[in-house]
Amino acid sequence: MPQATAKHKKLRRALTRLCVIALCLMSGLSLPACRRTNQAPPSPVASAEPNPLALAISKVEAERSEPIGREASVAIPVELKHYRDRRRFLAVQAAEFRKQRLPLPLDYADLVDLIGKRQFVELKPLDGDYLLYGVGAGATDEAFAHYDLASGKNVPLFATEGEYKTERERLEGLIKEQQAQLDELARAIKATPKRDRAQRKALTAQAIEQRRAISEIAERKQLLEAYVNDSNKRRLLAAEYRKLAEFAASFQEHPYDLNDATERRALKMRLLCYLRPQARDVLTEIARAYNEKFNRPLPITSLVRHAQYQKQLSETNPNAARNAAPPHTSGLAFDVYYHFMTAAEQDYLMGVIARLKADGRIEALRETRDHIHVFAFTDGHRPDEKLIAQQINQAGSKSRR
């Protein structure tokens, strides 16, 4: 079997740590207790009880005696391949949440609101049949922010007016600092002989990057001021912060502190472990079939992604959709990770998913980078072809602009 690359080994270690932290927090343990799960047990009694998460991860990652993932030779069912018109794949999913008029969360505050309305359900990090394998790993420990859809930029959320003033002053200071560096570069370019083209070219490239940085900071400052100086928008920011703070404090087993960077990230990761009930049911059905066949939990790498998080991922992940309403924002999509699976495992899993698609209950695609994307239809039926055609036509008109 081909050896795993150093990159994949590093990813495994990172995902393991993230899963351990998430499981501990959802089980009511403190973060220090989470960290201790990776240390040697204090006594033989403790070692007699294996960590269920570690056991599940070991089953998922267990060495196979044959090729795995993309190295395995598999027959991909037609149901899991792209349509001849590739626009159709996203159009089918867009037609579904247009048909159902599903609200799509823009950011964490929106997602909390939909959770409060019971439109989403939380998935445990570890279930008998599936394992959340690094879900939400891309979440940052930065302050929560409102997502401004028009600009595609974030406005930080703070508890007090004073914090907004401090943030504005911080941005002003950054602009001055960057401008001073730009001025220094301009002087260096002027002092560099014209015959030294390589040095002038390098300095000019730095100056261009510096101007870009100044412009980006100035845009953030301008957007912040637009919200803070507008009474309605300022109330919106305050309401979103309160909503997040109340949600963070609602967990009796472990309230989250929004002022602590580590706990802030842990809360974000937890919020990304939600799905709509219909998608949850499809996920558990697929996972049960796979686990019963191979005695391994099904690894799931992605659940709901609000628009803010989706945009962040699209900057580094080629598989992350960049259309106006990406499927994961609906809360009806999830990704299965087949990187560790043999040909037999993959063939069986793809067969289960293909049958669900043939029955009209889901949309699905075997993607590159070791994932199978699954999208559940809320009423168990594919959207009407007229709605799908409308979405394809809209996608075509946008691409011609």
N, C-alpha and C positions, 0 to 999 in steps of 0.2 A: 504494500500500500504506500502511495506517495506520502512522504513526511509532510506534516503541516508546516507552513512557512512561519518565520519568526513573527510576521505581522499577525497571523491568525492566532498564534500562541499568546501574544500580547493582548489581542482582543478577547480571548477566552478568559484570561486573568482579570481583565477589567470588567467584563460582563459578570463574572462570578462575584466580584466584590460588590457590584451594583445590585445584583440579585439578593445577596446576603443582607445588605443594608435595607433594601425595600421590604424583604420578608420580616426582618426584625421590627421595623417601624410599624408594619401592619399587624404584627403580633403583640404590640404593646411594649417592646423592649426599647431601652434608651439607646442612643447612638454609641456610647461607650460599650454597652453590652453587645451591640452589633460588631464592633471592632474586635471584641474578644472571641467571637465565633471563629476567627481565623487563627487563634492562638491555641497552644496545646491545652487540653482539658486539665483542670486542677487535680483530678483524682481518677482512679480506675473506674469508679462508679459512673462518672460523666461520660467516659469513653465508651461505655457499654451501650449508650444511646446515640446512634449516628445522627448527624444533622440531616434532616429530611431534604433540605435544599441541596446540600452537597451531594447527597445520594442521587437526587434527580439529575443534577448537572453531570455527574459521572456517568449516568446511563446515557444521556444525550451525547456526550463527548467520547464515549467508550471507543477504544481502538477496534476497528473492524479489520478483518483479514483479507479485504478486497477493496477495490477503488470506491471512493465515496464522492459525494457532491457532484461537481461538474466533470470529475474524472471518471465517473461511472457511466457505463453505456446503457442508456435508457431509451425507451420509445415514448416520445411525448405525445399524448392524445391530442387530437385536433382541437378538442375543447379548451386546451390550455395553451394553444398557439394564438398568435395575433391574427386578426381578421385580415382579409385581403385589403380592405380599406382600414388602415390603422386608426383612423379617427373614431371608428365605431366603438372601440373598447372603452374609451373615456365617455363617449356619447351615451352609451347604455347606462352607465352609472349616473351621469348627470341627469338623464331623463328620469331616473328613479327618484332622486331627491327633489327634482322639480315637481314630479307627479305627487309626491307625498307632502310637498311644501315644508320640508324639514328645515328648521333653522340651523345654520352652520356657525359654530363658535369661531369668533375672530381671535380670541385670546383666552388666557386662563380665567379671567373674570366671567366671560361669556360661558365658558364650560361649567364653572361652578353654578351659574344660574340655571343651566339645563339639568345639571345633576339635582339641584334643589327641586326642579319640576318633575323629577323621576323619569326623565327621558333617557338617562344613561344609568348603567349599572357598573359597579366596580368588579374587576376580576382579581382574584387573589394571585399573588406572585407564583404560588405553587398549588396546583390542583392535582387530583389523582391522575388525570389524563393529560394535562398540559403544563408547560413551564413557561413563564414570562422570561424570556432570555434576553435581558438587556433592554427591555421596553423603556423608553424615555431616556436612554443613555445620552442623548444629545442635549438634554436640559442643562441650562447654565445656573450658576448661583447668583446671577445678577438680580437686581430688584425687579419685582413684577412690574409689568408695563401694559398700558393700553395700546392696542394696535390700531393705528390710523389707516384705514383701508385706502383712502384717497392717495396718500403718499407712500404707503407700504412701509412706514417707519413707526418706531415705538416712542411712546411718551411715558416716562417712568411714573410709577405710583408711589406717593409718599403719604405719611399720616398727618403731617402738619404743613401749614403755609410756610413756616420757616425752612423746612426741608426743600421746598421748591425754590426758595430764594437762594439757599446754599448751592443747589444744583445749577441754577442759572449763573451764579458767580463762578462756579467751577468751570463751566463751559467757556465763560468769558476769559478766564485765566488760561485755559488750554489754547484758545485762539491766539492770545497774545504770545504765548510761548512758541506756538508753531510759526507765527508770523516772524518772530525774532530769528528762528532757525532759517526761515526762507530768506530773510534779509542777509543773513550770513552766507547762505549759498549764492545769492546774487553777487555779493562782494567777491566770493571765491571765483565765480565764473569770470567776472570782470578782470580779476588779477591773473587768470590763467592765460598764457600765450595762445594765440589762435592756432599756431602750428601744433599744439598739443591737443589734437582732436579727440583722442580717447578720453583724456581727463575732462575736457569740456563736455563731452557727450555724457559721461557718467554723472557729472555735477548737474547737468540739465535734466537728466532723468530723475535725479533726487528732487530737484526743484518742482518738477511736474507732479511728483507724488506728494510733495509737501502742500502744494496748492490744492490738490484733491482732498487731502486730510483737513485742511482749513475749511474748505467748502462743505465737507460732510459735517463737521462740528457746528458750523454756522447754521446749517439746515436743521440740525437737532435743536439748537438754541431757539431758532425762529419758530419751530413747531411747538416747543415747550411754552414759549411766550404766548402763542396763539391760543393755547388751551387755558393757561393760567389767567390771561387777561380777559377771557370770555367767561362770564358768570355761569352760563349753562354748562359749558365744557368743564369748568372747574368743579362744578357740582358732580358732573359725571365721573371725573377722576376720583373725587372723594368717595362717591358711592361704590365704585369698583374696589377701592382699597378696603372699605369697611366690609364688603362682601367677602373678599379674600381673607381678611383678618378673622371674621366670624367663622368661616369655614375651617381655617387653620386651627382655631381654638375648639372646634366641635368634636375632635377625636379624644374621647376620654382616656383611651389607652396611651396616647402620646400626642398631646397638643403640639402644634408646630409654631416655632418662634420666627416670625417674618423678619426679625432683625438679625437673625443668625444665618450666615450664608450657606452653611452645610444643611441646615434644616429647610431653608428656602428651596434648595435644589431637591431635597428629598420629597418635599410637598409637590413640586412640579412633576417629578417622576411618578408620584402616586396619582396625580390628576391625569396623567397620560395612560393610566391603566384602566380606562373606562371604555365601554362599548354600549351601543344600543342593544336592548334585550334580544332583538331578532338576530343580530350578528353573533351575540354571545351564544345563542342556542345552536347556530350553525357551527361555530368554533368547537363547542363541546362535543357535538355529534361527530365531527371529523376526528377530533382528538381521541375520542373513545374508541373508534374503529382502529386507529393506528396503534394505540396503546394495547388493546386487546390482542392485536396481531403480533406485535414485536416487544411487548413489555417495556416500552420506553415512553416517557412523556413527550408530547408533541411540542417542540420549541417554537414559541411565538415571539417575534421581534418587534412588532408594531401594532398598535391599536388605534385609538382616536388621535388625530393630530389637528389642533386648531390652526387657523390660517397663519397665525404668527409663527408657530413652531414649524409648520410646513414650509414657509418661506425660508426659515433658517436652515432647514435640512436641504432644500433645493439648491442652496449655494455650494454644497459639498457632495450631495448624493445624486447621481445621474438618474436613479430610479424614482426620485421624488417628483411627483407631477407638478407642473408649473402653470396649469390652466387656472381659470378664475375660480373654479370650485373643485379642488382636488378631492378624490374619493374619500380619503381618510378623514377629511374634515366633517363628513356626514356622520361618522361614528358607526358606519355599516361595514367598514373594511378592516381587514387584518392581514398580516404577513406571516407565512410559515417558512421556517428556515430549514433547508434541506442539505446544508453544507456537510453534515456528518453522516448522511444516510447512504446506504448501499443502493445498488440498482434495484434490488428486490424491494427495499423499503420505499424508494421513490416511485417505482411502478405501482405499488399497491396504493400509496397515498394519492398519486395522481389519478388513479382509477376511481377512488372514492370521490374526489373533488370533481372529476369529469362527469360522473353520474349525477351529482347534484346540479351541475350546469345543464346537462342534457334534460333534466327534469324541469328546468326553468327557474330554479330556486336561487341561483347565484350567478355572478359573473366571475371569471377567473382567468389568470394568466401566469404561466411559468416565466418569471423574469430572469434576467441575467443577475449576477451577484448572489446566487444561491437562495432566491426567495420565490415563493408562490403567493401571488396576491389573490385574495378572496374577498368578494363583495356580496353581501346578503341582501336580497330584496325583502322589503318589510312585510309584504303580504304573501311571500312565497311564489310570486309570479313576475316574469320579465315585463318591463314597461311596454306599452303599446308601440308598434313600429312607427307610427306617426310622430310620437314624441321623440323617439330615437333619431328619426330623419331630421327633425327640427334642430336637434342638438348638433348633428353632423353639419347641417347647413350653416348654423351659427359659427361653428369652428372654422368652416371654410371661408366665411365672410371676414372673420377676424384675421385669418392668415394672409388675406389679400390686401389688408390695409397697409 
